[in-house]
Amino acid sequence: MALFEAEMRLTGQLLPGERILWAGQPKQGIVFTRGDIYTTFFFLLWGGIPAFGLFSLPSDGPALFNLVAAPFIIIAVYMLVGRYFYDAWSRKLTFYAVTDRRVLMWNERGKGRFVALDRAHIGAVTLDGNREQGTILFGPEKEGLKFLGIANAGEVFDLVQRPLPAGR
């Protein structure tokens, strides 16, 4: 189903005569990474200290403290919980494809974002993770396109590495 949906979403972005060799989506649902442990501790402190002060002060305490503490607590709640739901929603709206000419990414968030890289000029291609579930990076790590958390990452990596058909 996800393969068919990804192909349908990206078909309108193809060049004349171009064909999809692989299509997919990032891993779905809430995903935790190694760096989340540090972010969690930081934002527990970020929001915990003002929350402690807010709830330990008498209810007739200084109103200014309430106004200053509220943004810290709101940001902490987003960073502790909300960002995972936003990330899952964003990945649900992201579709990837490898064609006989290009590597494509389409994200339907907001007005949409389409990225296409010519396979002949793609530069470095890196596989992070394992061949069953991983991330493929195209080009420089900070600037390039990423296929985040895709299934069968090794097969897609091998497909991208194959020489282009003659005349392309």
C-alpha positions in Angstrom: 0.0 0.0 0.0 2.8 2.5 0.9 4.7 1.7 -2.2 1.6 2.2 -4.4 0.8 5.5 -2.6 4.4 6.8 -2.9 4.4 5.9 -6.7 1.0 7.7 -7.2 2.2 10.8 -5.3 5.4 11.1 -7.3 4.2 10.1 -10.8 3.1 13.7 -11.5 6.7 14.8 -10.9 8.3 12.5 -13.5 10.0 13.8 -16.6 8.8 12.5 -20.0 10.0 8.8 -20.4 11.2 8.6 -16.8 10.2 5.5 -14.8 10.2 4.7 -11.1 12.5 1.9 -10.1 11.7 2.1 -6.3 9.3 4.2 -4.2 8.7 4.3 -0.5 8.3 6.3 2.7 10.2 6.8 5.9 9.6 4.6 8.9 6.1 5.5 10.2 5.0 6.3 13.8 6.9 7.8 16.7 10.7 7.3 16.4 13.2 7.8 19.1 16.9 8.5 18.4 20.1 8.3 20.6 20.2 12.0 20.9 16.7 12.1 22.5 18.0 11.1 25.9 20.1 14.4 26.2 17.3 16.5 24.8 14.8 14.9 27.3 17.0 15.7 30.3 17.7 19.2 29.1 14.0 20.0 28.6 13.0 18.4 31.9 15.2 20.9 33.6 14.2 23.7 31.1 10.5 23.3 32.0 10.8 21.6 35.4 12.4 24.5 37.2 9.8 27.1 36.2 7.0 24.6 36.7 8.3 23.8 40.2 8.5 27.5 41.0 5.0 28.1 39.5 3.4 25.4 41.5 5.3 25.9 44.8 4.6 29.7 45.0 1.4 30.8 46.7 -1.5 31.3 44.3 -1.3 35.0 45.0 2.4 35.1 44.1 3.9 37.5 41.6 2.0 37.5 38.3 5.1 38.5 36.4 6.7 35.1 37.4 3.7 33.3 35.8 4.1 35.2 32.6 7.8 34.5 32.4 7.5 30.8 33.4 4.7 30.0 31.0 6.7 30.1 27.7 9.4 28.0 29.2 6.9 25.3 30.3 5.1 25.4 26.9 8.4 25.0 25.0 9.4 22.1 27.3 6.1 20.3 26.8 6.5 20.6 23.0 10.1 19.4 23.1 9.3 16.5 25.5 6.1 15.3 23.7 4.9 17.4 20.8 7.9 17.2 18.6 7.5 13.4 18.3 4.0 13.7 17.0 5.0 16.5 14.6 7.9 14.4 13.3 5.6 11.4 12.8 3.0 13.5 11.0 5.8 15.0 8.8 7.2 11.6 7.9 3.6 10.3 7.0 3.5 13.1 4.3 6.9 12.3 2.9 7.5 10.1 -0.2 10.7 9.0 -1.8 11.5 7.5 -5.2 14.5 6.4 -7.3 14.0 6.6 -11.0 16.1 5.6 -14.0 17.4 9.3 -14.0 16.8 10.9 -10.6 16.4 10.6 -6.9 13.1 12.2 -5.7 11.6 13.4 -2.4 8.2 14.9 -2.0 6.8 16.3 1.3 3.2 17.4 1.3 3.5 19.5 4.5 2.2 23.0 4.0 2.6 24.1 0.4 4.7 21.0 -0.4 8.4 20.6 -1.1 9.8 18.6 -4.0 13.5 17.8 -4.3 15.1 16.0 -7.3 18.7 15.1 -7.7 20.2 13.9 -11.0 21.7 10.5 -10.4 24.5 11.3 -12.8 25.7 14.2 -10.6 24.6 13.0 -7.1 28.0 12.9 -5.5 28.6 10.8 -2.4 26.0 8.3 -1.3 26.1 7.0 2.3 24.1 4.3 4.1 23.6 4.8 7.8 22.1 2.0 9.8 21.8 -1.5 8.4 20.6 -3.0 5.2 17.2 -3.8 6.5 16.3 -0.4 8.0 18.5 2.6 7.5 19.0 6.1 6.2 20.6 7.0 2.8 22.4 10.3 2.5 22.9 11.8 -0.9 25.6 14.5 -1.2 27.1 16.4 1.8 25.5 15.4 5.1 24.3 18.9 6.1 23.1 19.9 2.7 22.1 16.7 0.9 18.9 14.8 0.5 18.1 12.0 3.0 15.9 9.0 2.7 15.2 8.7 6.5 14.6 5.3 8.1 13.6 3.3 5.0 13.0 -0.4 4.9 15.3 -2.5 2.7 17.8 0.4 2.7 20.6 -1.8 1.4 18.6 -2.7 -1.8 17.8 1.0 -2.4 21.5 1.9 -1.8 22.6 -0.7 -4.3 20.0 0.5 -6.8 21.3 4.1 -6.6 24.9 2.8 -7.1 24.1 1.0 -10.3 25.3 2.6 -13.5 22.7 4.7 -15.4 21.4 3.2 -18.6 23.3 4.4 -21.7 22.2 7.7 -23.1 21.0 9.1 -19.8 
